[in-house]
Amino acid sequence: MGISLYVSGVAPQSEYKLGSDCSGTDGATNRVLTLANTAVSSQERVYLDGVRLQQNTDYTVSHLSASSTITFIVPVWNTQKIQVDYFI
């Protein structure tokens, strides 16, 4: 049996976006993505074109009562696929 990557065996929620869903200019750094779910925990996993990014190296996250946002430190192109997995 494999090791579960999920907390207490609960599967994560996922959001699928494109770079064009971010604020800012195509190919720029510091683009911001606002997540649809405001109840995101601090256990998110962020993927850019299938590559898992590292928090505080590739992106930062802000959890406010009204919204959760991801700010990309790395350049994000409008055509890139973004996947965010998180627990609520």
C-alpha positions in Angstrom: 0.0 0.0 0.0 1.3 3.5 -0.9 1.7 6.4 1.4 -1.1 8.9 1.3 -0.2 12.5 0.4 -3.4 13.8 1.8 -4.3 14.9 5.3 -6.4 12.2 7.1 -7.1 10.5 3.8 -9.2 13.4 2.5 -8.8 14.2 -1.1 -8.0 17.9 -2.0 -10.2 20.3 -3.8 -8.7 21.5 -7.1 -8.9 24.7 -9.2 -7.8 24.7 -12.8 -6.8 28.1 -14.3 -4.7 29.6 -17.1 -2.1 32.2 -16.8 -4.5 34.6 -18.5 -6.6 34.3 -15.3 -3.9 36.1 -13.5 -3.5 39.9 -13.1 -0.5 41.5 -14.8 1.3 41.1 -18.1 1.9 37.9 -20.1 5.3 36.5 -19.2 5.8 38.8 -16.2 6.6 38.0 -12.5 4.4 39.0 -9.6 1.2 38.0 -11.3 -1.7 37.4 -8.9 -4.3 34.6 -9.1 -7.4 34.9 -7.0 -8.9 31.6 -6.0 -12.6 30.9 -6.2 -12.7 29.2 -2.8 -12.1 31.6 0.1 -11.8 28.7 2.7 -8.4 27.5 1.4 -6.1 26.2 4.1 -2.4 26.7 4.2 -1.7 23.3 2.7 -2.1 24.2 -1.0 0.0 22.6 -3.8 0.5 24.8 -6.9 1.4 23.4 -10.3 2.5 25.4 -13.4 2.2 23.3 -16.6 2.3 20.2 -14.4 5.5 21.2 -12.4 4.9 21.5 -8.7 6.1 24.9 -7.5 7.7 25.7 -4.1 6.1 28.1 -1.7 8.2 31.2 -1.0 10.5 30.3 -3.9 8.1 30.2 -6.8 5.0 31.8 -5.3 3.6 33.3 -2.1 0.0 32.8 -0.9 -2.2 35.2 1.1 -5.2 33.9 3.0 -7.7 36.6 3.9 -11.3 36.3 5.1 -12.6 37.6 1.8 -10.2 35.8 -0.6 -7.1 33.7 -1.1 -4.6 34.8 -3.6 -1.4 33.4 -5.1 1.4 35.7 -6.2 3.8 34.1 -8.6 7.5 35.0 -8.1 8.3 33.1 -11.4 7.2 34.4 -14.8 3.7 33.2 -15.8 2.6 33.1 -19.5 -1.1 33.5 -20.4 -1.1 30.0 -22.1 0.3 28.2 -19.1 -2.0 25.8 -17.1 -2.2 26.4 -13.4 -3.6 23.8 -11.0 -4.1 24.5 -7.3 -4.9 21.6 -4.9 -5.9 22.5 -1.4 -7.8 21.3 1.6 -10.8 23.2 3.1 
